[in-house]
Amino acid sequence: MAKPDKKRSRLIFRGVVLLLLASAILFSIFSKDKVKVLEVGDKAPDFELVDTEGNVHRLSDFKGQGVFLNFWGTWCPPCKKEMPYIEDQYKAFSKKGVHVMSVNIAESKLKVDSFREQYGLTFPVVIDKTRDVRDLYNVVPLPTTFLIDKDGKIVKIIKQEMSEEEIISLMESVLPQ
């Protein structure tokens, strides 16, 4: 008589586990906020982040100007490769009304400062400590760059490493007229 009780207990246990798993899956599918995936032509969502020196930067600070919004990490080889190109073009284009805003994804101030120093970066580098801006912009691979025109509209989304020639062309595409 002990064997059927053991089989029944095991069957009930398995049923409960399957029910819990199914419930968890359904909950995760239906309870998630539906995040809008940004596309070319969309208004770039405004945000506010702090740089490593404690200065607050808002995307809206650049209203009427072009923005090269770059998401990156210190550990990312393609990010390391394109940063000197971005710096060079920042120096050339910032006087013409195209600005770089560089968003590091949740790394320490020490790592970011060390990276900035190593690459001689002079453009604003902010840290998205909570990853909220990364999520707002649906950034998956690093680097990802958004080109934003003077009206705050996204004109291009690049989800890969860029050459210096590509960066020049992209910055030219958001020159304010």
SVG drawing of the C-alpha trace seen along z (x, -y; Angstrom):
<svg xmlns="http://www.w3.org/2000/svg" viewBox="-2 -76 48 78">
<polyline fill="none" stroke="black" stroke-width="0.4" points="0.0,0.0 3.0,-2.4 4.0,-2.3 0.7,-3.8 0.8,-6.6 4.4,-7.4 3.4,-7.5 0.4,-9.6 2.5,-12.0 5.1,-12.3 2.4,-12.9 0.8,-15.6 4.2,-17.2 5.0,-17.2 1.6,-18.7 2.1,-21.5 5.6,-22.2 4.2,-22.3 1.4,-24.6 3.8,-27.0 6.1,-27.1 3.2,-27.7 1.9,-30.5 5.4,-32.1 5.7,-32.0 2.2,-33.5 2.9,-36.2 6.1,-37.2 4.5,-37.4 1.4,-39.4 2.7,-41.5 5.6,-43.2 5.1,-46.8 5.0,-46.9 8.2,-48.9 8.0,-50.8 10.9,-50.1 12.3,-53.3 12.5,-53.7 13.8,-56.2 11.4,-59.2 10.4,-58.9 11.0,-61.7 14.0,-60.9 13.0,-60.5 14.5,-63.1 16.6,-61.9 18.8,-63.3 22.1,-61.7 25.1,-62.8 28.7,-62.8 31.7,-61.7 32.3,-65.3 28.8,-65.6 27.3,-67.7 23.8,-67.0 23.2,-66.5 19.8,-66.3 19.2,-65.4 16.9,-68.4 20.0,-70.7 20.9,-70.2 17.5,-71.3 18.0,-72.9 21.3,-71.1 22.3,-67.7 23.2,-64.9 25.4,-61.9 24.1,-59.7 26.5,-56.8 25.9,-53.9 29.1,-52.0 31.1,-50.1 34.8,-50.1 35.0,-46.4 33.6,-46.6 36.4,-46.2 34.4,-47.9 33.7,-50.8 37.4,-51.2 38.1,-51.2 35.6,-53.9 36.1,-56.2 39.2,-58.0 37.2,-58.6 34.3,-60.0 36.6,-62.3 38.3,-63.6 34.9,-64.3 33.5,-65.8 36.2,-68.4 35.4,-69.2 31.6,-69.1 30.8,-70.6 31.6,-74.0 29.1,-73.4 26.2,-72.4 26.6,-68.6 27.2,-67.3 28.3,-64.0 26.6,-62.6 28.2,-59.4 26.3,-57.1 28.2,-54.4 26.2,-51.5 26.4,-51.1 30.1,-51.0 32.0,-52.6 33.1,-56.2 36.7,-55.0 36.5,-52.7 34.9,-55.5 37.3,-58.2 40.3,-55.9 38.8,-55.1 38.2,-58.8 41.8,-59.6 43.3,-56.8 41.4,-57.9 41.6,-61.7 37.9,-62.1 36.6,-65.7 32.9,-65.2 30.3,-64.7 30.4,-61.1 27.5,-60.2 26.8,-57.0 23.5,-55.2 23.8,-53.6 20.3,-52.1 20.2,-51.2 17.0,-53.1 18.1,-55.1 19.5,-52.0 16.1,-50.4 14.3,-53.5 16.3,-53.4 16.1,-49.6 19.9,-49.3 20.9,-45.7 24.3,-45.5 27.2,-47.8 28.0,-50.1 24.7,-51.5 24.4,-55.1 21.4,-57.2 21.6,-60.2 19.2,-62.9 18.4,-66.0 17.8,-69.6 14.1,-68.8 14.7,-65.9 13.8,-63.2 15.8,-60.0 17.3,-60.0 19.5,-56.9 20.2,-54.0 23.6,-52.2 24.0,-49.0 27.7,-48.2 31.2,-49.7 31.7,-52.6 34.7,-53.7 35.9,-57.3 34.4,-57.9 31.0,-56.6 31.1,-58.9 31.9,-61.9 29.0,-61.1 26.6,-60.5 27.6,-63.7 27.1,-65.6 23.6,-64.1 22.5,-65.9 24.1,-69.2 21.5,-71.9 20.5,-74.0"/>
</svg>
